[in-house]
Each structure stands twice: as C-alpha cells, then as structure tokens.
Amino acid sequence: MTEGKIWLNGALVDWDDAKIHVLTHGLHYGTGVFEGIRCYKAVSGSAIFRLSDHVQRLINSGKIYFMDLGYSKQQLEKAIIDTVRANKMDECYIRPIAYYGYGKMGVNPMPNKVSVAIATWKWDEYLKSDGPEKGARVMVSSWTRIDTKSLPMHAKGTANYANSALARVEALKAGFDEAIMLNSAGMVVEASAENIFLVNDGTLFTPPITSGALEGITRDSIIAIAKENGMNCEVRDISRDELYIADEVFLTGTAAEVKPVGEIDNRLVGDGRIGKTTKQLKTMFETIVHGKDKKFSKAWLTPIN
Ligand SMILES: Cc1ncc(COP(=O)(O)O)c(C=O)c1O
C-alpha cells in the first residue's frame, strides 16, 4: 500500500510525494469530503463500479460544504480512470478526497483553497470474519449516530467519520467485528461504514436515508438487484430488537461489499452463517461487478481501457 501514483490537484505524483501541510484546514476542522469506489477485474478487462454515481455523490458532498472542486464531473471521472491505469492494478479500492487546504486557520474554511486527491490501493477484505460463509459478529454501539440536525448526512464528509471511528474502535476493543449505530430516536441507522439490511420471510428491510444513513451506492445496487429478481424490499424504520429476531442480516458498502452478519449483541442470526437470501444477493452482486450480467454490468461498469 505504499507504491504507485497518487493524483494530486491535476498531476500524478509518486506515492511518497503526495504530502500536505500540517495546518491543512481539513485536518483540523474535518472540512473534507471523500468517496470510496472499487475497480474490479471484469470479464472484458478491469472496470470501475458505478463511477458516475460515486463522482456525483462527491460533487454533491462538495456542494453541501460550499466546495468548488475545480474540476468538472467528466474531468474527475477521467482523473480516477487515469490513476487506476497509472497504477496498473487489475482490482483496487479508489479513494478520491477533496478538502480545504492550507492557508488561513480558524473555523471558517472559505479562505482556503480546495485540494483534490485520488489514491488507489489493494483492499481485499475490509470487514473480516472467520471466513466468507461465517457472518460478522457485531454489537450495537453506545455511540449515537450523528444525524442531519448536526451534520449533513447526504455528504460523505470526513467529519462524519469521527463518530464512525469511535463506534468501530469500541466494537473492536470489545471483541466484535463491527458496530451498528442507532440514531437519537433509538432506531437502527447503519454500521460504522456500511448500510444495513434485514431479511424476514424473504422480504428485505433497510432504514430510510432520513434515519441518518449514508445513501449507499451498494445499498442502492442491492435494492435494484432485489427488485429485478422479484424480491420485496421495504425501506422503513427498524428497531434494535428487530435485529435480534431477523432471519438474516447483512451489511453493504464499497469496501465491505455484501457481508453477512452472524451475531448481534451475542445473539445468533439464524445459525450464524450466511443466509439463503443474503447468499443469493451476494452472488448476484459479484456476478455484476465482474461483468457477467447483461443488464446491470453494462449500466454500472466503466471499463478503464
Ligand atoms: C457510513 C457509511 N454508510 C454506508 C456506506 C456504504 O456506502 P457505499 O455503498 O456507497 O460505499 C459507507 C461507505 O462508503 C459509509 O461510510
């Protein structure tokens, strides 16, 4: 994870040269927005999954924070493709970030220039459990998920991740794989860096974006795949106790992909292994990202060559 090129403000620079000043505004005050994207080895060559949607979310995040990224959507997409190409990786995780840079200290970010960077690295399994069939062990966090009363949850803002990091560290220190977060009304929102789904009698349930969840692109993909395959999917509030008695629970995210949950607060979900519906959706998702599905692969994959 220390080799290759990083795109920084319009130029591809060596990994070790992509440096910032210690008085960078975003570092002190959390005034940055970012994306997480994946490039997959597909049947007809490497391709980026839902590139346009990720770049649009980055632009929207920037708009919310009054950030002029300085590049058009098309330029950002090209910069991402150029970075992946330069690093000659079949598959990788891609991290574009825009942040208020070095200039003037103080909470107001506006006097500072916005910098944009794009890095890529190999990130095989983000959310580890004891094997792919075994579900992750999760706990409900003691930290309340921030919501739109405090921070704009439609923005994938770096500031949101202080809340996520506290929850994730708490879970890891307690011996769990991941944290599930509730909002101030006590309803389920998402995990520290993934959206959440429940399955009951074959129907999917996921909390609404208004709960405070990020509008996940993997979440949206799963909803579309489920609908295409005749499954019901209800977007509605979910209470903590519903998690304990669900047939299946799984998490979705660019880094974690589709990850089954096997245990919540020491209560088994099913038999602790991946459930039937989760397995079906995970398989379909993998088929699509690897370019083997006619409908979705064509619409969602951008070839890098
Ligand atoms: C807090 C949070 N929720 C949900 C997600 C899933 O979003 P996506 O599927 O777009 O990666 C992420 C990851 O980006 C996240 O950080």
The ligand as an SDF file (V2000), in Angstrom:
LIG
                    3D

 16 16  0  0  0  0  0  0  0  0999 V2000
  -21.2300    5.4690    6.9820 C   0  0  0  0  0  0  0  0  0  0  0  0
  -21.3530    4.6840    5.7250 C   0  0  0  0  0  0  0  0  0  0  0  0
  -22.5340    4.1430    5.4100 N   0  0  0  0  0  0  0  0  0  0  0  0
  -22.6970    3.4240    4.2810 C   0  0  0  0  0  0  0  0  0  0  0  0
  -21.6480    3.2110    3.4090 C   0  0  0  0  0  0  0  0  0  0  0  0
  -21.8710    2.4300    2.1490 C   0  0  0  0  0  0  0  0  0  0  0  0
  -21.8730    3.2710    1.0400 O   0  0  0  0  0  0  0  0  0  0  0  0
  -21.4190    2.7700   -0.3900 P   0  0  0  0  0  0  0  0  0  0  0  0
  -22.1850    1.5310   -0.6660 O   0  0  0  0  0  0  0  0  0  0  0  0
  -21.7550    3.8800   -1.3050 O   0  0  0  0  0  0  0  0  0  0  0  0
  -19.9510    2.5080   -0.2980 O   0  0  0  0  0  0  0  0  0  0  0  0
  -20.4020    3.7590    3.6980 C   0  0  0  0  0  0  0  0  0  0  0  0
  -19.2630    3.5770    2.7910 C   0  0  0  0  0  0  0  0  0  0  0  0
  -18.9920    4.3850    1.9530 O   0  0  0  0  0  0  0  0  0  0  0  0
  -20.2410    4.5230    4.8680 C   0  0  0  0  0  0  0  0  0  0  0  0
  -19.0650    5.0540    5.1860 O   0  0  0  0  0  0  0  0  0  0  0  0
  1  2  1  0
  2  3  1  0
  2 15  2  0
  3  4  2  0
  4  5  1  0
  5  6  1  0
  5 12  2  0
  6  7  1  0
  7  8  1  0
  8  9  2  0
  8 10  1  0
  8 11  1  0
 12 13  1  0
 12 15  1  0
 13 14  2  0
 15 16  1  0
M  END
$$$$
